[in-house]
Structure formats: structure tokens, C-alpha cells
Amino acid sequence: MKLLEERIKKDGKILDDGKIIKVDSFLNHQLDIPFLEKLGDEMYAHFLGKKVNKILTIEASGIALATVVSQSFNGIPVVFAKKQRTKNIGSNVYTSEVKSYTTGKEYTITVSKEYLNEGDRLLIIDDFLAEGQALRGLIDISNKASAHICGLSVAVEKGFQGGGDALREDGYDLLSLAIIDSVKDNKIEFRR
């Protein structure tokens, strides 16, 4: 998506020799809602014919994007996996182990069985895709719920880290709105 690529070039910051692409001025800390709505419309257009009835994401950065995509789908429910078990979620849950590339921390992500059902038709969304651990954890939870995965979508994929390619090889319909192939000399190169 050219619009997103241009925004990353304009407002993105390269950290840690290109391992981290910081886009928190519009995507995952401060939110540019009209811009996110355009991303959501693009995801909606791609998955329109898949009969999606629920969106699954992970806290916290996936929630904003999932919410605007939900609006494009006429307000279908958004369920987000929690990274910390809270007392109010109870014990009737699906869990999966996930390691965050950004923080390096391992989490047991949790979703209440009350909100994911057998036969749900899920679109799994996140803001970033690096090695694919967050999406794989959400896929694991979806499979435990016997839900159907209609597709996966992220705003930004770091193609040079291989997570997206592996998910595509596994047969998933993965839509990445911008795929960064490399970061060299403080310059981002996008996949064509």
C-alpha cells in the first residue's frame, strides 16, 4: 500500500540498526485515526468475500487497527488476547505461548472461551509482523477454539525476518500492507 509506505518513509524512525522500525507517531502509540481507517478499508476490501464474523488480535498495539477494520465490517466483534492473566477472566480460557520480538519477553496470551467459538470465521490482525510469533500464538488459540481462520493481516511486515514468508508457505492468506525487505544505510526498501 503506497500510502503506508510513504508514511513510514516520512514519519518512521529506524532503531537498533534496522531491527526496529518505529512508527509510533501514527500506528501504535499516537494514533492517526483517519489514516488507520484507510488501512482498515484496504484490509476490508481484501477479505470482504471471506464471510469474516470476528476479528482476533493481541494487546495492545493490534487493538486500534482491529477496531477500525471492524468498523469497515459493520462493527463485527473484536477479541484481543491478553498478555497478562487477570482475576476477572476466570479459568475457562484458551492460552498460547508467545515471545515478543520488540520486548524480548515471553507471554502466555489468554482469550476467554466465552468469546471464541467453534465455527467462528476469524480475521487475525496485528500492527507488525517480524518473526511471526504473535500471529502464530493467535493461530494456535484459534485452532484450539475450532474456529476457521479466514486470513491474517498486518500493517507492516519486516520481510527480512521471515515470519510472513513462513506463514504464507503454511498456506495462510496473509495481507501485509507494507513489506520492508531491507534497511540499509538508514534507508528502508519495500518489497515490490
C-alpha positions in Angstrom: 0.0 0.0 0.0 1.8 3.0 -1.3 0.1 5.4 1.2 1.5 3.4 4.2 5.0 3.1 2.6 5.1 6.9 2.1 4.0 7.5 5.7 6.7 5.1 7.0 9.3 6.9 5.0 8.1 10.3 6.2 7.5 9.6 9.9 9.1 6.2 10.7 12.4 6.0 12.7 15.0 3.3 12.3 16.4 2.0 15.5 18.9 -0.7 16.5 20.5 -1.0 13.1 17.2 -1.5 11.3 15.9 -4.2 13.7 13.2 -1.8 15.0 11.1 0.4 12.8 9.4 2.9 15.0 6.0 4.2 13.7 4.5 5.1 17.0 3.7 8.6 15.8 0.7 7.3 13.8 0.2 3.5 14.3 0.9 2.2 17.8 1.3 4.9 20.4 -0.2 8.1 19.0 -3.0 7.1 16.6 -3.9 8.8 13.3 -7.4 7.6 13.1 -8.3 8.8 9.6 -5.1 7.2 8.4 -5.9 4.0 10.2 -9.3 3.9 8.7 -7.7 3.9 5.2 -5.6 0.9 6.3 -8.8 -0.7 7.6 -10.6 -0.2 4.4 -7.7 -1.9 2.5 -7.9 -4.9 4.8 -11.7 -5.0 4.5 -11.5 -4.9 0.7 -9.1 -7.9 0.6 -11.1 -10.1 3.0 -14.7 -9.0 2.0 -15.7 -12.2 0.4 -14.4 -14.4 3.3 -17.5 -14.1 5.5 -15.5 -12.9 8.5 -17.6 -12.6 11.6 -15.0 -11.8 14.2 -11.5 -10.2 14.5 -8.8 -11.6 16.8 -5.8 -9.5 17.8 -3.3 -9.2 20.6 -3.0 -6.4 23.1 -2.0 -3.7 23.0 -0.9 -2.4 19.6 -3.1 -4.6 17.5 -6.3 -3.3 19.1 -6.5 0.1 17.3 -6.1 -1.4 13.8 -8.5 -4.2 14.6 -11.1 -1.7 15.7 -11.1 0.3 12.5 -11.2 -2.9 10.4 -14.2 -3.9 12.5 -15.9 -0.7 11.5 -15.4 -1.5 7.9 -17.0 -4.9 8.5 -20.1 -3.1 10.0 -18.9 -3.4 13.6 -18.2 -7.2 13.9 -16.8 -8.1 17.4 -13.1 -7.6 18.1 -11.5 -10.1 20.6 -8.0 -9.4 21.9 -5.6 -11.8 23.6 -4.4 -10.6 26.9 -0.7 -10.8 27.7 -1.4 -11.0 31.4 -3.8 -13.2 33.2 -6.3 -11.2 35.3 -8.6 -12.3 38.0 -11.7 -11.3 36.1 -11.0 -13.5 33.1 -11.5 -16.8 35.0 -10.1 -20.2 34.2 -12.1 -21.2 31.2 -9.6 -19.8 28.7 -7.5 -20.7 25.6 -3.8 -20.0 26.0 -0.7 -20.0 23.9 3.0 -19.1 24.5 4.3 -16.1 22.6 7.7 -14.3 22.5 7.6 -10.6 21.6 10.3 -9.6 19.2 10.2 -6.0 20.3 10.4 -6.6 24.1 12.1 -10.0 24.1 9.7 -11.1 26.7 7.7 -14.4 26.7 4.0 -14.2 27.4 1.2 -16.6 28.0 -1.5 -15.0 25.9 -5.1 -15.7 27.0 -8.6 -15.5 25.5 -11.8 -16.4 27.3 -13.6 -19.3 25.8 -16.7 -17.2 26.1 -15.6 -15.1 23.1 -14.2 -17.6 20.6 -16.5 -20.3 19.4 -16.3 -23.3 17.1 -17.1 -22.2 13.6 -16.2 -18.5 14.1 -14.7 -17.1 10.9 -11.8 -15.1 12.1 -9.6 -12.4 10.6 -6.4 -12.2 12.7 -4.8 -8.7 12.8 -1.7 -7.1 14.3 0.3 -4.0 13.7 3.6 -5.6 12.9 5.0 -8.9 11.8 8.6 -9.8 12.4 9.3 -13.5 13.1 5.6 -14.3 13.4 5.3 -15.3 17.0 2.3 -13.2 17.9 0.3 -14.4 14.9 1.3 -18.0 15.5 0.1 -17.7 19.1 -3.3 -16.3 17.8 -3.5 -19.1 15.2 -2.9 -21.6 18.0 -5.7 -20.2 20.1 -8.0 -20.1 17.0 -7.3 -23.8 16.3 -7.9 -24.7 20.0 -11.3 -23.0 19.6 -12.0 -24.9 16.4 -12.5 -21.5 14.7 -11.9 -21.0 10.9 -9.1 -18.7 10.0 -10.2 -16.6 7.0 -6.9 -14.7 6.9 -4.2 -12.8 8.6 -3.4 -9.1 8.1 -0.8 -6.7 9.4 0.1 -3.1 8.7 3.8 -3.6 8.5 5.8 -6.8 7.8 9.5 -6.9 8.2 10.1 -9.3 5.3 13.8 -9.7 6.1 12.9 -11.6 9.3 11.0 -14.3 7.5 7.8 -14.6 9.6 5.5 -13.6 6.8 7.1 -15.9 4.2 6.8 -18.9 6.6 3.1 -18.1 7.3 2.4 -17.9 3.5 4.3 -21.2 3.0 1.9 -22.7 5.6 -1.0 -21.7 3.4 -2.4 -18.7 5.2 -3.9 -15.8 3.3 -1.6 -13.1 4.7 -2.1 -9.4 3.7 0.7 -7.1 4.7 0.0 -3.5 3.7 3.7 -2.7 3.6 6.6 -5.2 3.5 10.0 -3.9 4.4 12.6 -6.1 2.6 15.7 -4.4 4.0 17.1 -1.5 5.9 20.5 -0.3 4.7 22.3 2.9 5.3 19.3 4.2 7.3 17.1 3.7 4.3 14.0 1.5 4.1 13.5 -0.7 1.0 10.0 -2.0 0.4 9.1 -5.3 -1.4 7.6 -4.8 -4.9 
